[in-house]
């Protein structure tokens, strides 16, 4: 056996690892109902001004990325992106949602959307910062 250490993840290595992991996981979880949920906000010229990328994982919506351009912040765009994603997730059978955010990002915003803080990892990614995990019943 040979341990190979790399500092760059190739797409081929990632796919090979994920293929093995998914095969193992299929013994315990049916991922047939899993899938992506994406909601994008574009202006009249088609330029992205915000978006949400998440995944349905069983009964859960996992919000992986949420971004709103500075020019439209404070106008309800982020709230609407979340509402749209949660609506699709509910239609697909999700009963809960999960999101994480770092202390300089959007903790109060998610709490305003009804998300409850369930865990905080202090000093992540750096000393003095924190990573917050929040959930919501859909």
NORVEN-V698870 format. One record per backbone hydrogen bond with DSSP energy under -0.5 kcal/mol. NH is the residue of the N-H (numbers start at 0). CO is the residue of the C=O. E is the energy in kcal/mol with one decimal. If there is no record, write none. Layout:
nh=NH co=CO e=E
nh=NH co=CO e=E
This chain:
nh=3 co=1 e=-0.5
nh=4 co=2 e=-0.5
nh=5 co=3 e=-0.5
nh=9 co=7 e=-0.7
nh=13 co=9 e=-2.5
nh=14 co=10 e=-2.5
nh=15 co=11 e=-2.3
nh=16 co=12 e=-2.4
nh=17 co=13 e=-2.8
nh=18 co=14 e=-2.3
nh=19 co=15 e=-1.6
nh=20 co=16 e=-2.4
nh=21 co=17 e=-3.0
nh=22 co=18 e=-1.9
nh=23 co=19 e=-1.9
nh=24 co=20 e=-2.7
nh=25 co=21 e=-2.2
nh=26 co=23 e=-1.4
nh=27 co=24 e=-2.3
nh=28 co=24 e=-2.4
nh=30 co=28 e=-0.9
nh=32 co=29 e=-0.6
nh=33 co=30 e=-1.7
nh=34 co=55 e=-1.3
nh=36 co=53 e=-2.4
nh=38 co=51 e=-2.4
nh=40 co=49 e=-2.9
nh=41 co=39 e=-0.6
nh=42 co=46 e=-2.4
nh=45 co=42 e=-2.1
nh=48 co=40 e=-3.8
nh=49 co=40 e=-1.2
nh=50 co=66 e=-2.7
nh=51 co=38 e=-2.8
nh=52 co=64 e=-2.5
nh=53 co=36 e=-2.9
nh=54 co=61 e=-2.1
nh=55 co=34 e=-3.9
nh=56 co=54 e=-0.6
nh=56 co=59 e=-3.2
nh=59 co=56 e=-1.7
nh=60 co=95 e=-2.2
nh=61 co=54 e=-3.2
nh=61 co=59 e=-0.6
nh=62 co=60 e=-0.7
nh=62 co=97 e=-2.9
nh=63 co=52 e=-1.8
nh=63 co=61 e=-0.8
nh=64 co=52 e=-2.3
nh=66 co=50 e=-2.5
nh=68 co=48 e=-3.3
nh=71 co=68 e=-1.7
nh=72 co=68 e=-0.8
nh=72 co=69 e=-0.7
nh=74 co=71 e=-1.4
nh=76 co=71 e=-0.6
nh=79 co=75 e=-2.2
nh=80 co=76 e=-2.4
nh=81 co=77 e=-2.2
nh=82 co=78 e=-2.5
nh=83 co=79 e=-2.5
nh=84 co=80 e=-2.2
nh=85 co=81 e=-3.1
nh=86 co=82 e=-2.3
nh=87 co=83 e=-2.1
nh=88 co=84 e=-2.6
nh=89 co=85 e=-2.7
nh=90 co=86 e=-2.2
nh=91 co=87 e=-1.7
nh=92 co=89 e=-1.8
nh=93 co=88 e=-3.0
nh=94 co=58 e=-3.0
nh=95 co=58 e=-1.8
nh=96 co=135 e=-2.2
nh=97 co=60 e=-2.7
nh=98 co=133 e=-2.3
nh=99 co=62 e=-0.6
nh=100 co=131 e=-2.2
nh=102 co=129 e=-2.6
nh=104 co=101 e=-3.3
nh=109 co=105 e=-2.3
nh=110 co=106 e=-2.1
nh=111 co=107 e=-2.2
nh=112 co=108 e=-1.1
nh=113 co=110 e=-1.6
nh=114 co=109 e=-2.2
nh=115 co=134 e=-3.4
nh=117 co=132 e=-3.0
nh=118 co=132 e=-1.4
nh=120 co=130 e=-3.1
nh=121 co=119 e=-0.8
nh=122 co=128 e=-2.0
nh=123 co=120 e=-0.7
nh=123 co=128 e=-0.7
nh=128 co=125 e=-2.2
nh=130 co=120 e=-2.3
nh=131 co=100 e=-3.5
nh=131 co=129 e=-0.5
nh=132 co=118 e=-3.0
nh=133 co=98 e=-3.1
nh=134 co=115 e=-2.2
nh=135 co=96 e=-1.8
nh=137 co=94 e=-2.4
nh=137 co=135 e=-0.5
